[in-house]
């Protein structure tokens, strides 16, 4: 059995440190203002889509027959749906099929190439097949007007393909080195103190600082808890304090800092804006005194302070831009997609089939649990999950190493994990001599189970950026009771025994991310007459790792037929 190499925890920590410094180089995911986050328990309800569009011209990245977009109610998100028409030579099916991908992945994993495409295989079996890309993944986009979707889709397609080409040729490593070098030069401690004191543009500095403090007290109040907002405020002041700690101004700064923190924490004061502006002016005046003193420690203070503020603002922007978790997918994205597919395909009984890989399967489990809890019949005729579980406590999953991100302070320091960029940067190190990161391959595919071209496409094109807020919720699957909703009070596995939907749960024998024991433990939660559990792989080979169930070279012979047979058994109208 494959094992996690001893250097893996250290590599993960290094990757997170790199992520904390590289997030500023991520492209914005949209220009629209994100809706305020609601910290409350919200029961699952299918929601009708508000508006939709089918693109007249697909971008090159999309290899489906059609590309559709569905709007998420009460947001600016437009979710991409890849559509594959059923083969006219195949048996007629009564239910369309919806595919859900794993965390931080897009639709490409289901359609790697004409010869390795789960989506194409299922459409060839007669199933009208759809792949959902949830918010922040693949070609999904955040635009305020549907007419802008076409341009946005083609732009996203170009960016994903360009990044993959650069990584494949090794350019990404050099580019990333330059990027991290640029970040490394930003801290104040590395700035030269040689030179003359620069003149202040006082009005601009006051405006910039005031805007930053106001955003902390107002705009972020809908995204962060009170404790988190105070933490972020204190973090900014700590950075400023580092610029003054060796000067006589430090004591005066501490007094102003205390008052500003108190105001930011209060939030409710009607004169908050004026008070913050007044204290900000005092802070700038204080720094101005330091600048005029021409103390060696304070030369170029404005430049360093401006850099500190800019970096901090970028981090705030990331927290706001990537403000969603697992329950947002469950309560908003998946229901919008289901309703859209039902409206397009018009199944007689109003139901569809759904298959989820990794987190996609977890979403389906959570949906079944919520429907059972609420006493509703879900609009699913049958469900198949690949390498999915809602409780990892009994397993030795490699994902346990992400548990440190469950610390809110850590999540605020690293608001996103740019998984796609990390893997693209690491890819040459595990595929080329001296193969220092070759062990990463075991997390994705077992030995000789994926063709090199398809593995490269999977690694360089399939992965996206993951919000820390999403990872925080997913890490509850490693605690007693398993995965919970964002309130921490609803345990998704508790109601699986009440479902009436048939379930097929597949596991890979060499899966380090979702080991078979975790898959089987979740399968045991279902009524025995409704669940089918199967572990793929043989003692002497072949073996199946996390992505081999979808894109392995033997999947078309050993995995896909199991799924087709299962769905066919439950395809009565």
CORBELDA-V75601 format. One record per backbone hydrogen bond with DSSP energy under -1.0 kcal/mol. NH is the residue of the N-H (numbers start at 0). CO is the residue of the C=O. Records with the same first field share a line. If there is no record, write none. Layout:
NH->CO / CO
This chain:
7->4
10->6
11->7
12->8
13->9
14->10
15->11
16->12
17->13
18->14
19->15
20->16
21->17
22->18
24->21
25->22
39->37
52->68
54->66
61->58
64->82
65->82
67->80
68->52
69->78
70->50
71->76
74->71
77->140
78->69
80->67
81->130
82->65
83->128
86->122
89->86
96->127
97->352
98->129
99->354
104->101
105->461
109->106
110->107
111->115
112->115
115->112
118->109
120->116
121->117
122->118
123->119
124->120
125->122
126->121
128->83
129->96
130->81
131->98
132->79
136->133
139->136
140->77
142->75
147->144
148->145
151->147
152->148
153->149
154->150
155->151
156->152
157->153
158->154
159->155
160->156
161->157
162->158
163->159
164->160
165->161
166->162
167->163
168->164
169->166
170->165
171->165
174->170
175->171
176->172
177->173
178->174
179->175
180->176
181->177
182->178
183->179
184->180
185->182
189->186
190->187
204->200
205->201
206->202
207->203
208->204
209->205
210->206
211->207
212->208
213->209
214->210
215->211
216->212
217->213
219->214
220->217
222->219
223->219
228->224
229->225
230->226
231->227
232->228
233->229
234->230
235->231
236->232
237->233
238->234
239->235
240->236
241->237
242->239
243->240
244->240
246->243
249->246
252->248
253->249
254->250
255->251
256->252
257->253
258->254
259->255
260->256
261->257
262->258
263->259
264->260
265->261
266->262
267->265
271->268
274->270
275->271
276->272
277->273
278->274
279->275
280->276
281->277
282->278
283->279
284->280
285->281
286->282
287->283
288->284
289->285
290->286
291->287
292->288
297->294
300->297
303->299
304->300
305->301
306->302
307->303
308->304
309->305
310->306
311->307
312->308
313->309
314->310
315->311
316->312
317->313
318->314
319->315
320->316
321->317
323->321
328->324
329->325
330->326
331->327
332->327
333->328
335->331
336->332
337->333
338->334
339->335
340->336
341->337
342->338
343->339
344->340
345->341
349->346
351->378
352->95
353->381
354->97
355->383
356->99
357->385
359->356
361->357
362->358
363->359
364->360
365->361
366->362
367->363
368->364
369->365
370->366
371->367
372->368
373->369
375->370
380->351
382->501
383->353
384->503
385->355
386->505
391->476
394->391
397->511
399->396
400->397
401->398
402->399
404->401
405->402
406->403
410->406
411->407
412->408
413->409
416->465
418->416
421->417
422->418
423->419
424->420
425->421
426->422
428->425
429->426
430->426
431->427
434->431
436->428
437->434
439->436
440->437
442->439
443->440
444->440
448->445
454->450
455->451
456->452
457->453
458->454
459->455
460->456
461->457
463->103
465->416
467->414
470->466
471->467
472->468
473->469
474->470
475->472
476->473
477->474
478->475
481->478
482->389
484->489
487->484
491->482
493->490
495->492
497->494
498->495
502->529
503->382
504->531
505->384
506->533
508->535
509->543
510->507
517->514
518->514
519->515
520->516
521->517
522->518
523->519
524->521
525->522
529->526
530->526
531->502
533->504
535->506
537->541
540->537
546->443
550->546
551->547
552->448
554->551
557->553
558->554
559->554
562->558
563->559
564->560
565->561
566->562
567->563
568->564
569->566
570->567
